């Protein structure tokens, strides 16, 4: 064998070693990609029920929000009606009730003053009899 043939043989062996060394990481990368594919498939399969449940939950929440909106609008109507009734009561009965209360207070005060004057007169008559 000549020096050129030995060099070619060494180069061929080095090339085979290089191919074997590069094949090992490529095989590992292939297994990793296979496992990633399986994981993605499982995630996709389990996401369908999750999305279905999320859709059901959102539908239920929307139904409840519509009910709350109805309740809120009814409460707004009731509040408005109570406000109108309060204004009506104040306008129609408030003035006369205030007048009646003022009249009652004045009458009560006048009766107390009259009783006080009457009691004071009887008290002075009693003093006069004793003397």
PyMOL commands that set and color helices and strands:
alter all, ss='L'
color gray80, all
select helices_A, chain A and resi 3-130
alter helices_A, ss='H'
color red, helices_A
deselect
rebuild
show_as cartoon
